[in-house]
Amino acid sequence: MAITYQWGVANLERQLADGIVYTVHYTISADDGTYASSAYGSLGLEAPDEDDAIPYAQLTPEIVTGWVKDKFGDEKVAEIEAALAAQIEQQRSPTTGTGVPWS
């Protein structure tokens, strides 16, 4: 099955004086309809040029996840998604196990 990826924003850290976001706490989930995996991380941002600043109240999840993906770049985004896909593949066809052989 195809895996779908959903990038999200868990939290933002900002300067109260101007609303400029300096840290994004992001999530990524992967799901193939049967199995799922997810990741959480934080990413620091540089302050934008004054002309490019978006007022804090006008930010959307799409804008902020766009910042995260832009800062990571296509190669890093692909690596993160590949790691989640590998976790799903491990769930589909486990190669390791836990437990004890006695009851």
Summary of the structure (lengths in Angstrom):
residues: 103
radius of gyration: 18.0
end to end distance: 35.9
largest distance: 67.1
contacts: 229
relative contact order: 0.20
helix: 37%
strand: 30%
